[in-house]
Amino acid sequence: MNGRRPFPTTSNQIVTEPTAKKMQNGHQKQPDHTAGLTAQEQLAFDGLKRLCEARGLTKRPAGLAKEDVSDGLNDDATLLRFLKARQFSIDAAMEQFQESWAIRTSVDAIRGYDTIDVDIFESIRHMYPHWSGRRDKRGLPICLFDTTHLNADALARYSKQRAASGLEATRQAIVFHDYLTRFVLPLCSSAAGRPISSAVYLCDVGTLTLRQTWSVRGYAQDISQLLATCYPEVIDRVYVLNASAYFARIWAVIKKWVDPRTAAKLVIVQSSEVMDTLLESMDIEDIPKQYGGRFEAKHRMVPRLDEETRQGSGCQGAVGEEVLLPRGPIKWVVDSIQVVNENGNRNSVCEKKVAVAVGTQNGKDRKEIVARHGRAETPKTVEGDGAL
């Protein structure tokens, strides 16, 4: 992905009305995450949204750049995840949503996403499940994690950081998980042509021992609490792979630290059953080689997109090649394109979503275009000459 261009703060692109219509017709409409709800569920969603609007929770969050989209923060998909987690109870969903935003605000998470050092972001990847760049048969992103890497040194560094600065540790954890909700899930929605709001996790526990289980207690409690509070329903399923004969004893210990709704989504898989189990929901090209598939996957790898995902998401790259995404955080922004009518007047604007790599490198802000996709919305009338 060499040759990524910096993202301009304002767009200088100007197109004619016929071109704007072609752009609009050539892109998919934004997925409707509420499609398929029952009448009662839709009423609950509408009620939650009205309540959030009344309390100012659907306004642009403080710190969000003017070109940023709110995907993964306070958009419809996010509100619906909180509502589902609370069995469509408006009051309970509202309470949890407010709690999650109190946590985000306390650590300035939005600014943190834009300013985190890319190397620090990549070091966090070592501690959490991360997207491989592949999707299952339903279009859900496949995230990988191997407990082998939760060794004594890694856990000691984690504990030391939390002891030194709990707020900074929380901030970094939120920034890393926002990568999934702010970038990956919208990308997968575009690639699939339908709403994607959750991910599948492959967690290899083949080397996990009962002794190590006690060592990861603090880590397990932290990540479970964070996911349950700030990222409800983001997990569709967790495949616990290469479970040993004595894993039942290990699970009896870990289960006490895991949110019950998350625990219910675990699928325990012994070594002899891994390949057959994964093939039920994944293509062999997207299953890591260590589990019998054809995908070359490594711990801490940056996402490597297949051709279908690349084309569907608009990521840059040659036809037929796999694409490695850049290191560090990526977010979606809106690029406004001025439209000139037949009289030569700039009187409307159409908008496209653009993926931009952010964060800092060597102390300098990074803004590099990763993908140009998203929908071209119905042109919006602009007062005057339409200058942005």
N, C-alpha and C positions, 0 to 999 in steps of 0.2 A: 504494500500500500504506500509506496513511495510517491512523492509528488502531491501530497495533501496540501491544499491551499489554506491560508488563514481566512477566517470568517470575517467579513466586513461588518462594522457596526451598523451600517445602513446599506441597503441594496441599491446598486446603480443599474440593475437590469431593467430594461424597458422592452415590452413586447406589444404587438398589435392585438386587437380584440380576437381575431380568428385564431391566433397562436395561443392566446389565453384559454380559449374554449377547448382547443386540442389538449392543452396541459391539464385542464380540469377533467376532461373525459378520459385522459390517459392514466389517471390515478384513482385509487379506490377511495370511497367515502370512509370517514372515520367509523370504526366499528361501534355498534350500539351494544354496550355492555348490559343494558337492561332487557334486551330481547330475550324472550323465553321465560320471563317472570310470570307468575300467576297474578291474577287481578289483585289478590290480597297483598302479595309481595310488592307489586308495583305501587300500591297505596302506601305501604311502609317506606319504600324508597323515596317517593315524592314527599312524604312527611318528614323524613330525615333531611332531605335536601332543603326543604323550606326552613326547617329549624336551623340548619347550618347557615343558610343565607341570612336569617334574622340575627344570628350571632356573629356575623361577619367572617365565618370560617371558610366560605367559598371565594372570598376576595383573594387577589394575588398576594401570596405570602410575602412578608417583609424579607428583603434581600434577593428576591427573584428578579433577574434582569428583565428589562422590558420586552426582549425578544424571546425569553424562555416560555415554554409551555408548562402547564401545571400537571402534566401526566405523572402519575405516581405520587402526587402530593395531596391534592384535594379535588381531583376530577371525579367523574361519575364512577369510574372503575374502582377507585380507592374507597369512596363512600360505600359502594356495594359490598366490598370485601369486609368492611367493619360491620355492616348490617347482617351479612351472612354469618359472621362469627358469633353474633349475638342472637341468632335464631329470629331475625327480623324484628327484634325489639328496638323501637326507635330510641327510647330513653337510654337503654344499655349501650347501644351503638354510639350514641352521642357522647355519653360519658367516657367511653374508651377513646373515641376520636379526639376529644379534648385532652385527655391524658397523654396521648401520643404526641400531640402538638406542644404540650407543655414541656415534654422531654426534648423535642426537637429545638424548641425556642431556647431552652436553657443551655444548649451546646452550640447554638448558631449553626445548625446543620446545613442550611442552604448555602450560606457563605462558605462553609467548609468544603462543600462539593466542588466549588469553583476554585478554591485556593489550595487544596491539599497537594502536597508534593507527590509527584507521580511515583517516585521510588517508595515513599511511605505507603501509598495506596497498594502497590504491588507486594509490599511486605505483609500487608493485612491479608492478602489473598491466601497466604500460607495457613491462616487460622480458620477460614470459613469455606463452606461450599461455594464453588464458583462455576460460572457458565462455561461449558465446553465449546459453544458455538454451534451445537447441534440440537435438533428438536426430535420429539417422539412423533408417533404417527398422527397424533392429534394436533401437532404444532406447538406443544409445550416445550420450553427450553429445558435441556438436560444439564443439571448441575452436578459436579463431581466433588468428592472428598474422600480422603483415605486417612483413617485414624492412626496409621503408622507415623504420621508427621506430628501427632500430638505427643511428642516425646518430652522427656524431662526438661531439656533445654528450652523448647518452645513454650511449655507451660510456665517455666520460671520467668521467662521474658514477659509473658502475658500478665502474670501475677505482679511482677515488679512495676509494669506500666500502670496497672489499675491502682496499685498502692500509691504511686507517685502522683498520678493525676487521673482520677476516676472520670472526670468530665471529658478530658481529651480522649480517653479510651472509648467512652460512649460515643463521642462525636465521630471518631474514626469508624466505629462499628456501623453507625447509621449511614455514613457516607458510602461505605462499601456495599451495604444492602440496598441503598437507594439506586445503585448502579442497575440492579435487577428491575426495580419498579419504575424508575425514570427512563431507562434506556432499553433494557433487554425486552421487557414485556411489550412495550409499544412497537419495538422492532418486529417481534414475533407476530404481533397482531397484524402488522402490515404484510408480512410474508405469508401469513395464513389466510388473509382476507376475512378474518373474523376475530372477535374478541379473545384475547389470551390474557388471563389475569393471574395465572399461577404457574409453578414450575415443578419439575420432577427432580428428585435428589437421588443420586447413587452414592451410598455411603459404605465404603469398604471397611469392615471390622475384623478382617481375617487375622490381624495381629493383636487385637485388643485382649488384654488379660484382665482378670479380676483386680489385680493390684493396680494396674493402670487406670481402671475405672474410678477408683477412689481419688486418684490424682487429678482427674479431669472434672471433678465435682463442681468446683467453682466456675470453670469455663462453661460446662453444660448448663448450669443454672443461669448464667448470664445470657447465653445465646437463646435459651428457651424463653426467658422472660422478655428479651428484646423482640423476638419474632412474634410472641403472643400478644404483646402490647402494641407495637408499632407496625407490624406486618401481618395482621391476621389473614388467614386463608390464602397466603401467598404460596404455601406448600400444598400441592395436589396429592403427592405420594412420596414416601421415602422408602426406597429399596435398601434394606440393610443386608449387604452382600457378604458372602463367605462367612456366615455365622457359624461359630464352632459348636460342638456338641454341648458345651457348658454355657452357651450364650444365654440360656434361660436364667441362669444365676446372675449373670451380668445385667441382663435386662431388668431383673427384679430390683436391682440397686438403682440403675439409671432412671427407671420409670418414675421414681419418686421426685425427680428433678425436672421432668419434662411436662409441658402443658398437656392436659388430657386430650384436647382436640388434636394436637400434633401427634401424640402417642397413638391415637386411633388410626392414623394414616400410615403407620409403619407396616411394611411387608418384610417379614424375616425370611431370608433366602439362604439355604445352605449351599456350599460350593458346587455340589453336583447338580443343582437346580438353577444356577445363575443364568446360563445362556438361554435355556428354554423359557425361563420366566421373563427375561428382558425382551426376547423376540415377540412376545405377545403384544407388546406396546411400542416397540422400536424396530426400525430397519437395521439390518446387520451393518450397513455402512456407518451408522451413527452410534453403534455400541463399541466401547473401548476394546482394544485388542486383548487386554488382560482378562476380559470376561468372555472372550471368544469371538468378538466382532472384528471389524476392519478399520476402526478409527484409531489413529495414533494419538493417544491421550497421555498427558503427563500432569503431574501435580503442579499447581500454580501456573498452568498454561494460560496464555491469553486466548480469548475465543477465536476459533478457526472455523469460518463459515463455509458451508458447502455451497454449491452453485445455486441451488434452489432458494436458499435463504438469502444469498447475496443478491440475486435478481429481485426477489420479492421485497427486500428491504431497501434496495437502491444503493447498497454499499459499493464503493468504487473498486474496480478490479477487472481484469480481462475475462472475457467469456470462457467458461470451462475451467477456470482455476479456483482453487481454494483461496480464501482471503483471511489473513490474520488481522484482527482488529488492533489498533494501537494500544499501548499500555496506558493505564490510568483511567480516570472517569470520563464518560461520554454522556452528553445530554442532547435532547431535542430542542430546537429553537424554531421560530417562524421566520422565514425569509419572505419579505413583502416585495412583490414584483409589480412595477408600475405598468398599467395598460393604456395604450394610446388608441383612441377611437379613430374613425375614418377622417375626422376633421383635424387630427393631429393633437387633440387635447388629451392631457393626462388626467382622466376623470375617474379612474377606478383602480383597484388593486386586487391582485389575486395572491394567495399565500400558499407556500409550500413548507413542509417540515424538513428541516435539515439537521443531521446529526453532527455535533461538534465535539471534538476531544478537548477537554478543559483540564484544570489543575495547573500546577506550576512545575517548571523545569529549570534548575539552576537559578531559582529565585525569580523567574520571569513567567508571566501569565501565558498560558497556551490556549489558542483558539484555532483549531484546524478542522476543516471539513472532512467528515468521514463518509457521509451518505447524503444524497439528495433524493428524498422520496416524499412520503406523506402525501396527503391529498392537496390538490389545488382547489381551494374553496371557491364558492361563487364569488365573483368579483365584488368588492365592497366599494361603494361610492365614497369618494373623498371630496371634502369641500375645497373650493378653489381649484388650483391647477393640479392637485393631487400630489404635490411634492411631499416626500417623506421627511 
